């Protein structure tokens, strides 16, 4: 009877503590509040995708699993991709074939992105700016322990799941920022968000693009909490009238 009870206990504990040897309990504890909920449909679909093969081993395996437009970004080397069967979501991924950037694992980077997004969302809500701005919901997805990559690869434990903001193209976004669609109300609200949250990398239009619904989306949420923000980066993208207002706001 004793052995049977122990067996049942271990059986029910496995789903909680089934993770890679490269993942410490401290990291798992820190990440847990931000994990994609087990009850969500996208979590269940991802489980089906990732349990079949080591999807994030390299670019080839990623594409074979149905991820599209998968290629590393120039500076961060992160892969921003979508999946053919999961509309409405964007996935940010580091491959097992990629070395960790400096001393930061993907868990550290993804935690920053999730926490930054939550801070922005809270500020937007508290200051009643939701008619002008938005920020995607972000979750961390814990990859199945198996199948695992070969030992010589840099084992990754997580990917980032991001709500699709339906952004305008680069050309359309650039046109919007220099147009009359950028009002004094937008710039005043934007300045307060950048300053109060310390969004070091969001004073450039690629990181705060317009979306199809006309709102401005904060898509780069990793670098927050900084005392200094390079506000002048935005000025040259604005109309001459709004450049003057931006100068006044940044004094």
N, C-alpha and C positions, 0 to 999 in steps of 0.2 A: 504493500500500500504506500509506504513512504517513497519508494522509487517512482511509483506511478505519479504521485503528486509533484515530485521534483521534475519529472518529464513534462508534465502539463505546464508547469511554471516556465520552464525553459522554452517550450513551444510558443507560448504567448509573448515571451519577451523577445524572441528573434526579430520580428518585424521592427521593433523599436531600435535595437542595437545592431542591426545588420548593415554595416557600412565598411568601407575600405580600410585596410590597415594604415593607409596614408591619411586617414581622417581621425583626428583625436576627438575624445568625448567633449573637450572644452570647445572646440570649433562647432561641433554638432549642437551643443547647448546654445551657443551664441546665435547660430543660424536658425534654429528651430522656430522662433516666433515669426519668421519671414518666409517659411517654406510654403510652396503651393499647397493649398488644402487638399487632403486626401479625397475629399468628397467631390472635388471639382471634376468635370468631364474632361477638361484638358489634361489634368494629372493622369487620369486613367488612360487617355490616348497616348500620352508620352510614355507611360509604363509599357504599353504594348509595343511601341516603336523601339525603345531602348533595351528591352529584354531579349530581343532577337539577335542582336549583334553589337559589337563595340562601335557604335555609330560615330563617336567623336574621335576615333583613332586618327583619321586624317581627312583631307578634303574629299577624297574618293569615296570613303565609307559614308561621309556625311551626305553627299549627293545621292548615293545609292539608296539611302534611307528616306529620300523624299524631300530633303531640304534644298531650297532653291536660292540662286544668286549668292552662293556661299564663297566668299573670298575675304581674306584678312584686310582690315583697314590699314591705311598707310603707316600711321604712327603707333596706334595702340595695339595693332595686330589682332584685335578682337574680330570675330566673324559675326556680322549682323545678317541674319537670314530669316526666311519664313519657311513654312512647311505646306506642301500642297494639300494636305488634309486638315489643316488647322487654321482656317481663315480667322482674322481678327487678332492674331498674335504675332509678335516678332520675337526671335530668339537670339540671345547673345552668347557666344560660345568660344571657349578656348579649346584647342585640340590637344589630345595626348601627345601628338607629334611636336607641339610647341613647348618650349621651355617657359617656365614662369617668368613674368616680367619682374626684374630686380628681385626683391625678397617678398613680393606680394603674391600670394596664391589667389586663385579665382574667387575663393570664398571672401577674402578681404575686399577685393574689388567690387564684387556683387553686393556685399553688405553696404558699402558706401553708396552705391547707386540706389538701393532700396530705401535706405534711411534718408538720403537726399530728396528723393521723390516724396516721401512722407512729410518731410519738413516743408517742402514747397506746397503740397496739397493743403496742409494745415494753414499756412499763411494765406493762401488764396481764399479758403473758406472763411477764415476769421476776419478778413478784410473785404469780403464781399466782392471779389474780383473774378468770380467764375464766369461772368459774361464776356470776359476778355481773354482769360488765360486758362490753361489746363496742363496737367502733367499725367503721364501714363501710370497706371498701377503696375507695380513690379513685384515679382515673386521669385524666390530661388527654388530651383528644382533639384532634388537630391537624386543623382543617377543611381541605378541599380548596381549592386556590388559586382554582379556577374552579368555578362561576360566582362572580364578585366583585360586591360591592354598588356602586352609583353612587358617584362620587368624593366627593359631599357627605356621605356617611354615615361613621360612625366604625367603620372596618374592625375586625372582631374575628377573631382567629385560632384561638381555642380554646373548647371547652366542657368542663365537668367531668362525668365519669361516676362515679356513686356506687352502691355496692351497696345494694339496698333492705333496710332493717332491719325492715320490717313492724311499724311503730310502732302503739301504741294511739292512739285519738283523744284530743283535748285533754281532754275531760271524763273519759275513762277513766284517763288518765295522772294527772290531778289527784287523782282518787279513790285511786289506788294510792299516791301519795306521802304521803297523810295516813293511810294504813292500816297495819295490822300487818305488811304485806309488806315495809316498810322496817325492817330490823333493825339492830342495833348493828354487825354485821359489814359491812353495806352502807355505813353512814355512815362507819365507820373507813376502809374501802377508798376510798370516794369522796373523803374529805378528803385522803388521801395522794396520790391522783391529781391533784386540783385544785391542791394545794400544790406538789408536786414538778415538775409540768409547767407550772405557772403559767397555768392555764386561766381567764382573766379573765371569760369570758362563759358559763361552764358551771355556775355556782352558781345556776341557775334551771331549773325543771323543763321548760320548753319546749325547752331545749338538751340535756337529759339525760333523755329520755322512756323509759318502760318500753316494751318490745316484746312481741309476742305470745308469745315463748318465756319471758317472765318476767325477762329480763335488761335492764339499763339500758344504753341506747345513747348514746354521745357523738357527737352529730351536728353540733355547731358546733365545728370544729377549727381555725378560722382564727386566733383570738387565743390564742396560747400563748407561754410564755417570760416571762410577766410576774411581777414580784416581789410584787405585791399582788393578792390575789383577794378580791372582795367576798362573803365567805362568808355574811354575814347575810341575803343575798337568799333563801336556801333555807329559813331557819328557819320562817317563817310557813306554809309548805306542809306542815310535818311535824306529827305527833301531839304532844300535850303532853309525853309521855315522851321522844320522840325530839328534841324541841326542847331539852330539858335536856342531853341527850347532845351535841347539836350545839354548844351553848354551851361545854361542857367541851372539846370537840375544837378549837374555834376560839380558845381562850384562848392 
